[in-house]
Amino acid sequence: MDNNRKLTDGWEKFSDLNNSLNKKCDWLIIRNFENLNDSFLFSEGEDIDILCSNIDLLVDVMKAKKREGGRCAYTVNINNQNVPLDIRYIGDKYFDPLWARDMLNNKKLYNGIPVLSDNDYFFSLLYHIKLQKYFVKDEYVPRLLKLAEKINFNGLDPNFIYDD
């Protein structure tokens, strides 16, 4: 049994889960990772969006359980919170499989959490809000503008984000 795992197959801290996954899985968090830490409290409608190379291994290591909401919908217990997960994997058609592989190969660490490179984060977030969703969340606009600067995509007009 993993020393970080409780007897209930939950996790005491997000960092314990993160460390186990980093040792055993090829994975990353797609978006909304900026505030994740051991004391984060999930609100209604919040989840963790994950991309991995092997969903069976990731689900097994996490001890995640299926939940309602589709084929990618899971939950994991962290600090006595049932945390909703959307687990995507290479070949599930959420992203182009070549791009998904590149995303995993280009990942970086953010406070020890594997996340997308700035370039992949910018374009995947744009893809998410323009092609996968029907509206643009206000919180994504400043994030896209900041990412645009980081990848030297200078002078991006904020109206571009809303223009279909």
DSSP file with accessible surface (Angstrom, degrees, kcal/mol):
  #  RESIDUE AA STRUCTURE BP1 BP2  ACC     N-H-->O    O-->H-N    N-H-->O    O-->H-N    TCO  KAPPA ALPHA  PHI   PSI    X-CA   Y-CA   Z-CA
    1    1 A M              0   0  156      0, 0.0     2,-0.1     0, 0.0     6,-0.0   0.000 360.0 360.0 360.0 137.0    0.0    0.0    0.0
    2    2 A D    >   -     0   0   31      1,-0.1     3,-1.5     4,-0.1    18,-0.0  -0.411 360.0-132.7 -62.8 132.0    1.3    3.5   -0.9
    3    3 A N  T 3  S+     0   0  158      1,-0.3    -1,-0.1    -2,-0.1     0, 0.0   0.753 104.5  54.3 -61.1 -23.6    2.3    5.3    2.4
    4    4 A N  T 3  S+     0   0   46     12,-0.1     8,-0.8     2,-0.1     2,-0.4   0.577  89.9  92.5 -87.2 -10.3    0.4    8.4    1.3
    5    5 A R  B <  S-A   11   0A  29     -3,-1.5     6,-0.2     6,-0.1     2,-0.1  -0.704  72.3-132.1 -91.5 134.4   -2.9    6.6    0.7
    6    6 A K    >   -     0   0   46      4,-2.1     3,-2.1    -2,-0.4    -4,-0.1  -0.335  30.5-105.6 -71.5 164.5   -5.5    6.4    3.5
    7    7 A L  T 3  S+     0   0  151      1,-0.3    -1,-0.1     2,-0.1    -2,-0.0   0.794 121.9  61.5 -62.2 -23.8   -7.1    3.0    4.2
    8    8 A T  T 3  S-     0   0  108      1,-0.1    -1,-0.3     2,-0.0     3,-0.1   0.411 118.0-112.7 -83.6   5.7  -10.2    4.3    2.6
    9    9 A D  S <  S+     0   0   62     -3,-2.1    68,-0.3     1,-0.3     2,-0.1   0.649  81.5 121.4  66.7  17.1   -8.3    4.7   -0.7
   10   10 A G        -     0   0    0     66,-0.1    -4,-2.1    54,-0.0     2,-0.4  -0.424  63.9-115.1 -93.1-179.2   -8.6    8.5   -0.4
   11   11 A W  B     -Ab   5  78A   0     66,-2.4    68,-3.6    -6,-0.2    69,-0.4  -0.958   5.4-149.6-121.8 136.3   -5.8   10.9   -0.2
   12   12 A E  S    S+     0   0  110     -8,-0.8     2,-0.3    -2,-0.4    -1,-0.1   0.879  84.3  14.6 -69.9 -38.1   -4.9   13.1    2.7
   13   13 A K     >  -     0   0   91     -9,-0.2     4,-1.6     1,-0.1     3,-0.4  -0.980  68.3-125.1-139.4 151.3   -3.5   15.9    0.6
   14   14 A F  H  > S+     0   0   14     -2,-0.3     4,-3.0     1,-0.2     5,-0.2   0.891 112.8  59.0 -58.5 -39.2   -3.5   16.9   -3.0
   15   15 A S  H  > S+     0   0   32      1,-0.2     4,-2.7     2,-0.2    -1,-0.2   0.855 101.6  54.1 -63.5 -32.5    0.3   16.9   -2.9
   16   16 A D  H  > S+     0   0   17     -3,-0.4     4,-2.0     2,-0.2    -1,-0.2   0.936 112.1  43.8 -64.7 -46.2    0.4   13.2   -1.9
   17   17 A L  H  X S+     0   0    2     -4,-1.6     4,-2.6     2,-0.2     5,-0.2   0.944 114.1  50.5 -61.3 -49.0   -1.8   12.3   -4.9
   18   18 A N  H  X S+     0   0    6     -4,-3.0     4,-2.6     1,-0.2    -2,-0.2   0.921 110.0  49.8 -56.4 -46.9    0.3   14.6   -7.2
   19   19 A N  H  X S+     0   0   72     -4,-2.7     4,-1.5     2,-0.2    -1,-0.2   0.901 111.3  48.6 -62.6 -41.7    3.6   13.0   -6.0
   20   20 A S  H  X S+     0   0    2     -4,-2.0     4,-1.4     1,-0.2    -1,-0.2   0.928 113.1  47.3 -64.1 -44.4    2.3    9.5   -6.6
   21   21 A L  H  X S+     0   0    1     -4,-2.6     4,-3.0     1,-0.2     3,-0.2   0.904 108.6  55.1 -64.1 -40.1    1.0   10.3  -10.1
   22   22 A N  H  < S+     0   0   61     -4,-2.6    -1,-0.2    -5,-0.2    -2,-0.2   0.845 110.4  46.6 -62.4 -32.0    4.3   12.0  -10.9
   23   23 A K  H  < S+     0   0  164     -4,-1.5    -1,-0.2    -5,-0.2    -2,-0.2   0.792 127.6  23.3 -77.1 -29.5    6.2    8.9  -10.0
   24   24 A K  H  < S+     0   0  101     -4,-1.4     2,-0.3    -3,-0.2    -2,-0.2   0.590 113.0  53.9-117.4 -15.1    4.0    6.4  -11.9
   25   25 A C     <  -     0   0   18     -4,-3.0     2,-0.8    -5,-0.2    -1,-0.1  -0.904  63.0-131.3-131.5 154.5    2.1    8.2  -14.7
   26   26 A D        +     0   0   47     -2,-0.3    27,-2.1    28,-0.1    28,-0.4  -0.906  63.6 126.3 -98.3 104.4    2.5   10.3  -17.8
   27   27 A W  E     -C   52   0A   4     -2,-0.8     2,-0.3    25,-0.2    25,-0.2  -0.936  35.9-172.1-153.3 168.7   -0.1   13.0  -17.0
   28   28 A L  E     -C   51   0A   0     23,-1.9    23,-2.4    -2,-0.3     2,-0.5  -0.972  32.3-107.9-162.0 162.4   -0.8   16.7  -16.7
   29   29 A I  E     -Cd  50 115A   1     85,-2.7    87,-0.8    -2,-0.3    21,-0.3  -0.874  26.4-153.8 -95.9 129.3   -3.6   19.1  -15.6
   30   30 A I  E     -     0   0A   0     19,-2.8     2,-0.3    -2,-0.5    86,-0.2   0.902  62.4 -19.0 -73.9 -46.3   -5.0   20.8  -18.6
   31   31 A R  E    S+C   49   0A   7     18,-0.5    18,-0.6     1,-0.1    -1,-0.2  -0.976 109.8  44.3-157.3 166.9   -6.3   24.1  -17.1
   32   32 A N        +     0   0   46     -2,-0.3     3,-0.2    16,-0.1    -1,-0.1   0.811  67.9 125.9  62.1  36.3   -7.4   25.8  -13.8
   33   33 A F    >   +     0   0    8      1,-0.1     3,-1.8    -4,-0.1    -1,-0.1   0.554  38.4  97.9 -93.6 -11.8   -4.4   24.5  -11.9
   34   34 A E  T 3  S+     0   0   46      1,-0.3    -1,-0.1     3,-0.0    -2,-0.0   0.750  91.3  33.3 -56.9 -30.5   -3.2   27.9  -10.7
   35   35 A N  T 3  S+     0   0  117     -3,-0.2    -1,-0.3     2,-0.0     2,-0.3   0.340  84.6 126.4-109.4   6.7   -4.8   27.7   -7.3
   36   36 A L    <   +     0   0   14     -3,-1.8     2,-0.3     4,-0.1    77,-0.1  -0.498  29.6 130.1 -70.5 129.2   -4.5   24.0   -6.6
   37   37 A N  S >  S-     0   0   78     -2,-0.3     3,-1.5     0, 0.0   -23,-0.1  -0.924  72.3 -77.5-161.0-178.5   -2.8   23.2   -3.3
   38   38 A D  T 3  S+     0   0   60     -2,-0.3   -24,-0.1     1,-0.3    -2,-0.1   0.713 127.4  44.9 -65.3 -21.6   -3.3   21.1   -0.2
   39   39 A S  T 3  S+     0   0   91    -26,-0.1    -1,-0.3     2,-0.1     2,-0.1   0.366  80.5 130.2-105.4   7.9   -5.9   23.5    1.3
   40   40 A F    <   -     0   0   47     -3,-1.5     2,-0.5     1,-0.1   -26,-0.1  -0.361  44.5-153.2 -65.9 133.7   -7.9   24.1   -1.9
   41   41 A L        -     0   0  124     -2,-0.1     2,-0.3    -5,-0.0    -1,-0.1  -0.953  12.5-134.8-109.6 123.4  -11.7   23.7   -1.3
   42   42 A F        -     0   0   39     -2,-0.5     2,-0.2     4,-0.0    40,-0.1  -0.583  17.7-153.7 -80.0 135.2  -13.6   22.7   -4.4
   43   43 A S    >   -     0   0   77     -2,-0.3     3,-2.3     1,-0.1    -1,-0.0  -0.597  39.7 -68.5 -99.5 166.4  -16.9   24.5   -5.1
   44   44 A E  T 3  S+     0   0  196      1,-0.3    -1,-0.1    -2,-0.2     3,-0.1  -0.258 123.2  19.2 -52.9 131.0  -19.9   23.3   -7.0
   45   45 A G  T 3  S+     0   0   73      1,-0.3     2,-0.3    -3,-0.1    -1,-0.3   0.326  95.6 121.1  89.5  -8.9  -19.1   22.9  -10.7
   46   46 A E    <   +     0   0   73     -3,-2.3    -1,-0.3     2,-0.0     2,-0.3  -0.678  31.5 156.6 -89.4 144.1  -15.3   22.8  -10.2
   47   47 A D        -     0   0   40     -2,-0.3     2,-0.5    36,-0.1    38,-0.2  -0.898  42.5-104.3-149.2 177.5  -13.3   19.9  -11.4
   48   48 A I  E     - e   0  85A   7     36,-1.9    38,-2.6    -2,-0.3     2,-0.6  -0.969  27.1-150.5-112.2 124.2   -9.8   18.9  -12.4
   49   49 A D  E     -Ce  31  86A   8    -18,-0.6   -19,-2.8    -2,-0.5   -18,-0.5  -0.855  22.1-174.6 -96.7 120.6   -9.2   18.4  -16.1
   50   50 A I  E     -Ce  29  87A   1     36,-3.0    38,-3.4    -2,-0.6     2,-0.4  -0.893  19.5-163.2-120.8 144.4   -6.5   15.9  -16.8
   51   51 A L  E     +Ce  28  88A   1    -23,-2.4   -23,-1.9    -2,-0.4     2,-0.3  -0.988  23.0 166.0-120.9 135.9   -4.7   14.6  -19.8
   52   52 A C  E     -Ce  27  89A   1     36,-1.8    38,-1.4    -2,-0.4   -25,-0.2  -0.939  42.8-132.1-143.0 166.9   -2.8   11.3  -19.6
   53   53 A S  S    S+     0   0   44    -27,-2.1     2,-0.4    -2,-0.3   -26,-0.1   0.739 102.2  30.3 -90.1 -24.8   -1.2    8.7  -21.8
   54   54 A N     >  -     0   0   78    -28,-0.4     4,-2.3     1,-0.1    -1,-0.3  -0.845  61.5-175.5-140.2  99.2   -2.7    5.7  -20.0
   55   55 A I  H  > S+     0   0   21     -2,-0.4     4,-2.9     1,-0.2     5,-0.3   0.872  84.7  56.0 -66.3 -37.1   -6.1    6.2  -18.4
   56   56 A D  H  > S+     0   0  126      1,-0.2     4,-2.1     2,-0.2    -1,-0.2   0.930 110.9  43.9 -63.1 -43.6   -6.2    2.7  -16.9
   57   57 A L  H  > S+     0   0   68      2,-0.2     4,-2.9     1,-0.2     5,-0.2   0.941 114.7  49.3 -64.9 -45.8   -3.0    3.3  -15.0
   58   58 A L  H  X S+     0   0    0     -4,-2.3     4,-2.6     1,-0.2     5,-0.2   0.938 112.2  47.2 -61.0 -46.8   -3.9    6.8  -13.9
   59   59 A V  H  X>S+     0   0   26     -4,-2.9     5,-1.8     1,-0.2     4,-1.5   0.908 113.7  49.5 -62.0 -40.6   -7.3    5.7  -12.6
   60   60 A D  H  <5S+     0   0   94     -4,-2.1    -2,-0.2    -5,-0.3    -1,-0.2   0.938 112.3  45.8 -65.0 -47.7   -5.7    2.8  -10.8
   61   61 A V  H  <5S+     0   0    8     -4,-2.9    -2,-0.2     1,-0.2    -1,-0.2   0.920 118.5  43.2 -62.5 -41.7   -3.0    4.9   -9.1
   62   62 A M  H  <5S-     0   0    3     -4,-2.6    -1,-0.2    -5,-0.2    -2,-0.2   0.725 100.2-134.8 -72.1 -24.4   -5.5    7.6   -8.1
   63   63 A K  T  <5 +     0   0   58     -4,-1.5    14,-0.2    -5,-0.2    -3,-0.2   0.887  43.3 175.9  60.9  40.8   -8.1    5.0   -7.0
   64   64 A A      < -     0   0   10     -5,-1.8     2,-0.4    -6,-0.2    12,-0.2  -0.413  19.6-145.3 -74.8 153.2  -10.6    7.2   -8.9
   65   65 A K  E     -F   75   0A 118     10,-2.8    10,-2.3    -2,-0.1    -1,-0.0  -0.922  20.8-105.4-120.1 145.6  -14.2    6.1   -9.2
   66   66 A K  E     -F   74   0A 108     -2,-0.4     2,-0.3     8,-0.2     8,-0.3  -0.343  40.2-175.5 -64.3 147.5  -16.6    6.6  -12.2
   67   67 A R        -     0   0   79      6,-1.9     3,-0.3     3,-0.3     6,-0.2  -0.910  34.4 -81.9-136.7 167.4  -19.2    9.2  -11.8
   68   68 A E  S    S+     0   0  186     -2,-0.3     6,-0.0     1,-0.2     3,-0.0  -0.392  93.3  77.9 -65.2 148.6  -22.2   10.4  -13.8
   69   69 A G  S    S-     0   0   67      4,-0.1     3,-0.2    -2,-0.1    -1,-0.2   0.496  99.0 -59.0 128.3   8.2  -21.3   12.9  -16.6
   70   70 A G  S >  S-     0   0   46     -3,-0.3     3,-1.4     1,-0.2    -3,-0.3  -0.497  72.6 -52.9 116.9 177.6  -19.9   10.8  -19.4
   71   71 A R  T 3  S+     0   0  148      1,-0.3    -1,-0.2    -2,-0.2    16,-0.0   0.711 131.2  47.4 -69.1 -20.2  -17.0    8.5  -20.2
   72   72 A C  T 3  S+     0   0   12     -3,-0.2    15,-2.6    14,-0.1     2,-0.5   0.425  85.9 113.1 -99.5   3.4  -14.3   10.8  -18.9
   73   73 A A  E <   + G   0  86A   0     -3,-1.4    -6,-1.9    13,-0.2     2,-0.3  -0.662  35.8 148.1 -89.4 120.7  -16.1   11.6  -15.6
   74   74 A Y  E     -FG  66  85A  31     11,-2.5    11,-3.2    -2,-0.5     2,-0.3  -0.836  29.7-145.0-135.9 173.7  -14.5   10.3  -12.4
   75   75 A T  E     -FG  65  84A  28    -10,-2.3   -10,-2.8    -2,-0.3     2,-0.3  -0.985   8.7-170.3-142.3 151.2  -14.1   11.3   -8.8
   76   76 A V  E     - G   0  83A   4      7,-1.8     7,-3.4    -2,-0.3     2,-0.6  -0.988  25.2-121.8-138.9 145.6  -11.3   11.0   -6.2
   77   77 A N  E     + G   0  82A  40     -2,-0.3   -66,-2.4   -68,-0.3     2,-0.4  -0.809  33.6 171.7 -92.5 120.2  -11.4   11.7   -2.5
   78   78 A I  E >  S-bG  11  81A   7      3,-2.6     3,-1.5    -2,-0.6   -66,-0.2  -0.991  72.8 -17.1-127.9 120.8   -8.8   14.3   -1.4
   79   79 A N  T 3  S-     0   0   73    -68,-3.6   -67,-0.1    -2,-0.4    -1,-0.1   0.907 128.3 -53.3  52.5  45.0   -8.9   15.5    2.2
   80   80 A N  T 3  S+     0   0  122    -69,-0.4     2,-0.4     1,-0.2    -1,-0.3   0.712 114.8 118.7  61.7  22.5  -12.4   14.2    2.6
   81   81 A Q  E <   - G   0  78A  37     -3,-1.5    -3,-2.6     2,-0.0     2,-1.0  -0.973  65.3-134.5-112.5 133.3  -13.6   16.0   -0.5
   82   82 A N  E     - G   0  77A 115     -2,-0.4    -5,-0.2    -5,-0.2    -3,-0.0  -0.792  29.1-159.7 -84.0 106.5  -15.0   14.1   -3.4
   83   83 A V  E     - G   0  76A   0     -7,-3.4    -7,-1.8    -2,-1.0     2,-0.1  -0.812  10.1-133.0 -96.2 118.8  -13.2   15.9   -6.2
   84   84 A P  E     - G   0  75A  36      0, 0.0   -36,-1.9     0, 0.0     2,-0.4  -0.457  25.3-167.0 -69.6 140.3  -14.7   15.6   -9.7
   85   85 A L  E     -eG  48  74A   0    -11,-3.2   -11,-2.5   -38,-0.2     2,-0.5  -0.967  21.3-158.2-126.2 144.7  -12.3   14.8  -12.5
   86   86 A D  E     -eG  49  73A  29    -38,-2.6   -36,-3.0    -2,-0.4     2,-0.7  -0.977  22.3-164.1-116.3 109.7  -12.5   14.8  -16.3
   87   87 A I  E     -e   50   0A   0    -15,-2.6     2,-0.3    -2,-0.5   -36,-0.2  -0.876   8.4-177.3-104.1 115.0   -9.8   12.4  -17.4
   88   88 A R  E     -e   51   0A  42    -38,-3.4   -36,-1.8    -2,-0.7     2,-0.3  -0.776   3.8-170.2-105.4 153.7   -8.8   12.7  -21.1
   89   89 A Y  E >   -e   52   0A  75     -2,-0.3     3,-2.1   -38,-0.2     5,-0.4  -0.939  36.9 -76.8-143.2 161.6   -6.3   10.5  -22.8
   90   90 A I  T 3  S+     0   0   42    -38,-1.4   -35,-0.1    -2,-0.3     6,-0.1  -0.397 118.0  20.8 -59.9 126.2   -4.4   10.2  -26.0
   91   91 A G  T 3  S+     0   0   44      4,-0.4    -1,-0.3    -2,-0.1     5,-0.1   0.401  86.9 109.9  96.8  -0.3   -6.8    8.9  -28.7
   92   92 A D  S <  S-     0   0    7     -3,-2.1    -2,-0.1     3,-0.1     4,-0.1   0.474  86.5-119.3 -87.1   0.4  -10.1    9.8  -27.0
   93   93 A K  S    S+     0   0  185      2,-0.5     3,-0.1    -4,-0.2    -3,-0.1   0.567  86.5 112.7  75.1  12.1  -10.8   12.5  -29.6
   94   94 A Y  S    S+     0   0   24     -5,-0.4     2,-0.3     1,-0.3    -4,-0.1   0.895  93.5   9.4 -74.4 -42.7  -10.8   15.4  -27.1
   95   95 A F  S    S-     0   0    4     -6,-0.3    -2,-0.5     0, 0.0    -4,-0.4  -0.922 102.7 -84.4-124.4 158.5   -7.6   16.7  -28.7
   96   96 A D     >  -     0   0   89     -2,-0.3     4,-2.9     1,-0.1     5,-0.2  -0.386  44.2-125.3 -56.0 135.1   -5.9   15.6  -31.8
   97   97 A P  H  > S+     0   0   63      0, 0.0     4,-2.2     0, 0.0     5,-0.2   0.854 108.7  50.7 -61.3 -34.7   -3.8   12.6  -30.8
   98   98 A L  H  > S+     0   0  131      2,-0.2     4,-2.3     1,-0.2     5,-0.1   0.907 112.9  46.3 -67.6 -40.5   -0.6   14.0  -32.1
   99   99 A W  H  > S+     0   0   58      2,-0.2     4,-3.0     1,-0.2    -1,-0.2   0.923 110.8  52.8 -66.0 -42.6   -1.2   17.3  -30.3
  100  100 A A  H  X S+     0   0    2     -4,-2.9     4,-2.1     2,-0.2    -2,-0.2   0.924 109.8  48.3 -59.8 -43.5   -2.1   15.4  -27.1
  101  101 A R  H  X S+     0   0   81     -4,-2.2     4,-2.4     1,-0.2    -1,-0.2   0.934 112.4  49.0 -62.2 -44.4    1.2   13.5  -27.3
  102  102 A D  H  X S+     0   0   81     -4,-2.3     4,-2.3     1,-0.2    -2,-0.2   0.897 107.2  55.9 -61.6 -39.5    3.1   16.8  -27.9
  103  103 A M  H  < S+     0   0    0     -4,-3.0     4,-0.4     1,-0.2    14,-0.2   0.930 110.3  44.6 -58.1 -45.6    1.3   18.3  -24.9
  104  104 A L  H >< S+     0   0    3     -4,-2.1     3,-0.8     1,-0.2    -1,-0.2   0.898 114.3  49.1 -66.4 -39.1    2.5   15.6  -22.6
  105  105 A N  H 3< S+     0   0  101     -4,-2.4    -1,-0.2     1,-0.2    -2,-0.2   0.806 115.1  44.7 -68.5 -29.7    6.0   15.8  -24.1
  106  106 A N  T 3< S+     0   0   83     -4,-2.3    -1,-0.2    -5,-0.2    -2,-0.2   0.360  85.3 132.1 -95.5   2.6    6.1   19.6  -23.7
  107  107 A K    <   -     0   0   69     -3,-0.8     2,-0.3    -4,-0.4     9,-0.2  -0.066  36.0-164.0 -58.1 157.9    4.7   19.7  -20.1
  108  108 A K  E     -H  115   0A  73      7,-2.5     7,-3.2     5,-0.1     2,-0.4  -0.838  22.6-103.0-132.2 171.9    6.3   21.8  -17.4
  109  109 A L  E     -H  114   0A 118     -2,-0.3     2,-0.5     5,-0.2     7,-0.0  -0.852  24.7-172.6-102.3 136.5    6.0   21.8  -13.6
  110  110 A Y  E >  S-H  113   0A  82      3,-2.5     3,-2.2    -2,-0.4    -2,-0.0  -0.972  84.2 -24.7-125.3 107.7    4.0   24.5  -11.8
  111  111 A N  T 3  S-     0   0  134     -2,-0.5    -1,-0.1     1,-0.3    -2,-0.0   0.881 128.6 -50.8  51.9  39.4    4.5   24.2   -8.0
  112  112 A G  T 3  S+     0   0   31      1,-0.2    -1,-0.3   -94,-0.0   -90,-0.1   0.400 115.5 119.7  82.9  -3.0    5.3   20.5   -8.7
  113  113 A I  E <   - H   0 110A   5     -3,-2.2    -3,-2.5   -77,-0.1     2,-0.4  -0.825  67.6-123.8 -97.2 126.8    2.2   20.0  -10.7
  114  114 A P  E     + H   0 109A   3      0, 0.0   -85,-2.7     0, 0.0     2,-0.3  -0.572  45.6 162.4 -71.2 126.2    2.6   18.8  -14.4
  115  115 A V  E     -dH  29 108A   0     -7,-3.2    -7,-2.5    -2,-0.4   -85,-0.2  -0.860  41.0 -75.4-136.6 172.1    0.8   21.3  -16.6
  116  116 A L        -     0   0    0    -87,-0.8    -9,-0.1    -2,-0.3   -12,-0.1  -0.311  51.0-102.9 -66.7 151.1    0.8   22.4  -20.2
  117  117 A S     >  -     0   0   22    -14,-0.2     4,-3.0     1,-0.1     5,-0.2  -0.281  40.0-104.1 -61.7 160.7    3.6   24.5  -21.7
  118  118 A D  H  > S+     0   0   42      1,-0.2     4,-2.6     2,-0.2     5,-0.2   0.908 122.8  50.2 -57.6 -41.5    2.6   28.2  -22.1
  119  119 A N  H  > S+     0   0   81      1,-0.2     4,-2.2     2,-0.2     5,-0.2   0.946 114.2  42.6 -62.9 -49.4    2.2   27.7  -25.9
  120  120 A D  H  > S+     0   0   10      1,-0.2     4,-2.7     2,-0.2     5,-0.3   0.869 113.1  54.1 -66.4 -35.3    0.0   24.6  -25.5
  121  121 A Y  H  X S+     0   0    5     -4,-3.0     4,-2.4     2,-0.2     5,-0.3   0.945 109.0  48.3 -64.2 -46.0   -2.0   26.2  -22.6
  122  122 A F  H  X S+     0   0    1     -4,-2.6     4,-2.4    -5,-0.2    -2,-0.2   0.963 117.8  38.9 -57.8 -54.8   -2.8   29.3  -24.8
  123  123 A F  H  X S+     0   0   85     -4,-2.2     4,-2.5     1,-0.2    -1,-0.2   0.862 116.3  50.4 -72.1 -32.5   -4.0   27.3  -27.8
  124  124 A S  H  X S+     0   0    1     -4,-2.7     4,-2.5    -5,-0.2    -1,-0.2   0.881 112.0  48.5 -71.2 -35.0   -5.8   24.6  -25.8
  125  125 A L  H  X S+     0   0    0     -4,-2.4     4,-2.7    -5,-0.3     5,-0.2   0.925 112.8  47.5 -69.1 -41.6   -7.6   27.2  -23.8
  126  126 A L  H  X S+     0   0   28     -4,-2.4     4,-2.1    -5,-0.3     5,-0.3   0.937 113.5  48.6 -61.5 -45.2   -8.6   29.1  -27.0
  127  127 A Y  H  X>S+     0   0   75     -4,-2.5     4,-2.5     1,-0.2     5,-1.2   0.914 111.7  51.0 -59.1 -43.4   -9.7   25.7  -28.5
  128  128 A H  I  X>S+     0   0    9     -4,-2.5     5,-1.0     1,-0.2     4,-0.8   0.936 115.2  39.1 -62.6 -48.7  -11.7   24.9  -25.4
  129  129 A I  I  <5S+     0   0    4     -4,-2.7    -1,-0.2     3,-0.2    -2,-0.2   0.771 124.6  37.3 -79.3 -22.7  -13.6   28.2  -25.2
  130  130 A K  I  <5S+     0   0   50     -4,-2.1    -2,-0.2    -5,-0.2    -3,-0.2   0.775 132.3  18.4 -98.9 -29.8  -14.2   28.6  -29.0
  131  131 A L  I  <5S+     0   0  125     -4,-2.5    -3,-0.2    -5,-0.3    -2,-0.1   0.703 128.6  39.4-114.1 -28.5  -14.8   25.0  -30.1
  132  132 A Q  I  <<S+     0   0   51     -5,-1.2     2,-0.3    -4,-0.8    -3,-0.2   0.659 114.4  46.4 -98.8 -18.7  -15.7   22.9  -27.1
  133  133 A K      < -     0   0  102     -5,-1.0     3,-0.0    -6,-0.3     0, 0.0  -0.799  69.0-135.6-121.0 166.4  -17.9   25.4  -25.2
  134  134 A Y  S    S+     0   0  237     -2,-0.3     2,-0.3     1,-0.1    -5,-0.1   0.438  85.7  27.3-100.2  -3.8  -20.7   27.8  -26.2
  135  135 A F  S    S-     0   0  127     -6,-0.1     2,-0.6     2,-0.0    -1,-0.1  -0.977  77.4-110.6-152.7 164.1  -19.5   30.8  -24.3
  136  136 A V        -     0   0   22     -2,-0.3     2,-0.2    -3,-0.0     5,-0.0  -0.891  29.3-134.6-103.0 118.9  -16.4   32.5  -23.0
  137  137 A K    >>  -     0   0   85     -2,-0.6     3,-1.8     1,-0.1     4,-0.6  -0.544  17.3-128.9 -68.7 135.8  -15.9   32.5  -19.2
  138  138 A D  T >4 S+     0   0  127      1,-0.3     3,-1.0    -2,-0.2    -1,-0.1   0.838 105.8  62.7 -55.6 -35.0  -14.8   35.9  -18.1
  139  139 A E  T 3> S+     0   0   98      1,-0.2     4,-0.8     2,-0.2    -1,-0.3   0.743  96.5  60.2 -65.1 -21.2  -11.9   34.4  -16.1
  140  140 A Y  H <> S+     0   0    4     -3,-1.8     4,-2.7     2,-0.2    -1,-0.2   0.750  89.9  69.4 -79.8 -23.5  -10.4   33.1  -19.3
  141  141 A V  H <X S+     0   0   15     -3,-1.0     4,-2.4    -4,-0.6     5,-0.2   0.976 103.4  39.4 -63.9 -54.8   -9.9   36.4  -21.0
  142  142 A P  H  > S+     0   0   82      0, 0.0     4,-2.5     0, 0.0    -1,-0.2   0.881 115.5  54.8 -63.4 -31.8   -7.1   37.8  -18.8
  143  143 A R  H  X S+     0   0   50     -4,-0.8     4,-2.5     2,-0.2    -2,-0.2   0.935 109.4  46.3 -64.9 -44.3   -5.6   34.4  -18.7
  144  144 A L  H  X S+     0   0    0     -4,-2.7     4,-2.6     2,-0.2    -1,-0.2   0.908 112.5  50.5 -63.2 -41.7   -5.4   34.2  -22.5
  145  145 A L  H  X S+     0   0   46     -4,-2.4     4,-1.8     2,-0.2    -2,-0.2   0.912 111.8  47.3 -64.4 -40.6   -4.0   37.7  -22.7
  146  146 A K  H  X S+     0   0  134     -4,-2.5     4,-2.0    -5,-0.2    -2,-0.2   0.917 113.4  48.1 -66.1 -42.9   -1.3   36.9  -20.2
  147  147 A L  H  X S+     0   0    8     -4,-2.5     4,-1.8     1,-0.2    -2,-0.2   0.890 106.5  57.8 -64.6 -38.1   -0.4   33.7  -22.0
  148  148 A A  H  <>S+     0   0    3     -4,-2.6     5,-3.5     1,-0.2    -1,-0.2   0.913 107.5  47.8 -58.6 -42.6   -0.4   35.6  -25.3
  149  149 A E  H ><5S+     0   0  135     -4,-1.8     3,-1.6     1,-0.2    -1,-0.2   0.917 108.4  54.6 -63.2 -42.5    2.3   37.9  -23.9
  150  150 A K  H 3<5S+     0   0  107     -4,-2.0    -1,-0.2     1,-0.3    -2,-0.2   0.817 112.1  43.0 -62.0 -33.4    4.3   34.9  -22.5
  151  151 A I  T 3<5S-     0   0   38     -4,-1.8    -1,-0.3   -33,-0.1    -2,-0.2   0.213 118.5-110.2 -98.6  14.9    4.4   33.3  -26.0
  152  152 A N  T < 5S+     0   0  129     -3,-1.6     2,-1.0     1,-0.2    -3,-0.2   0.817  72.4 141.6  61.7  33.2    5.2   36.6  -27.7
  153  153 A F    > < -     0   0   86     -5,-3.5     3,-0.6    -6,-0.2    -1,-0.2  -0.620  39.7-174.9 -96.2  66.4    1.8   36.8  -29.4
  154  154 A N  T 3   +     0   0  113     -2,-1.0    -5,-0.0     1,-0.2    -9,-0.0  -0.280  49.4  25.8 -74.5 150.9    1.8   40.5  -28.7
  155  155 A G  T 3  S+     0   0   83      1,-0.2     2,-0.4   -10,-0.1    -1,-0.2   0.677  70.8 169.9  77.1  20.3   -1.0   43.0  -29.4
  156  156 A L    <   -     0   0   29     -3,-0.6    -1,-0.2   -11,-0.1    -7,-0.1  -0.497  32.0-133.5 -67.5 120.4   -3.8   40.5  -29.1
  157  157 A D    >>  -     0   0   87     -2,-0.4     3,-2.1     1,-0.1     4,-0.6  -0.641   6.5-137.7 -75.0 126.1   -7.1   42.4  -29.1
  158  158 A P  H >> S+     0   0   55      0, 0.0     3,-1.0     0, 0.0     4,-0.7   0.806 102.8  65.7 -56.9 -26.6   -9.4   41.1  -26.3
  159  159 A N  H >> S+     0   0  108      1,-0.3     4,-1.2     2,-0.2     3,-0.5   0.784  86.9  70.5 -66.3 -24.7  -12.3   41.4  -28.7
  160  160 A F  H <4 S+     0   0   91     -3,-2.1     3,-0.3     1,-0.2    -1,-0.3   0.872  92.2  58.1 -56.3 -37.7  -10.6   38.6  -30.7
  161  161 A I  H << S+     0   0    1     -3,-1.0    -1,-0.2    -4,-0.6    -2,-0.2   0.862 111.5  39.8 -64.4 -33.9  -11.5   36.2  -28.0
  162  162 A Y  H << S+     0   0  110     -4,-0.7     2,-0.7    -3,-0.5    -1,-0.2   0.621  94.0  97.7 -89.7 -13.6  -15.2   37.0  -28.3
  163  163 A D     <        0   0  125     -4,-1.2    -1,-0.0    -3,-0.3    -4,-0.0  -0.664 360.0 360.0 -85.4 112.4  -15.3   37.2  -32.1
  164  164 A D              0   0  168     -2,-0.7    -1,-0.2     0, 0.0    -4,-0.0   0.594 360.0 360.0 -79.5 360.0  -16.5   33.9  -33.6
